[in-house]
């Protein structure tokens, strides 16, 4: 099935539905701002299920190669992206009591509709490094910039 614009996460989980597809970086608004290649393809998959504790959950996976700006040389650097996360949907009142111990699990408020592509975009942005760079020694800062010397803390 093609990816619906919005899904009810509780129904999606209860029915064990799944969607997968590919999206171009340029089609996601926030991602388009950091991606230097709007044609870059990211594959995604969302799989709904009920956890053992009966809470509705969606396993989300994204993978692809994105081209972003190296923060040292300001050239293009490719980031090989593979990320997975479990999203658990709780009534808003229950969120405050959650002890978030697992980095790969996110708790979200139960809403009637969430946009799968919003979840995908969020995951891609979380998976990207805050300050992408070529590997050490792989590039140099352009002459006249501050980044060439040792970093001061
Ligand atoms: Zn670089």
Boltz pocket constraint, residues with backbone or C-beta under 6 A from the ligand:
constraints:
  - pocket:
      binder: B
      contacts: [[A, 70], [A, 71], [A, 72], [A, 73], [A, 74], [A, 75], [A, 76], [A, 77], [A, 133], [A, 134], [A, 138], [A, 139], [A, 140]]
      max_distance: 6.0
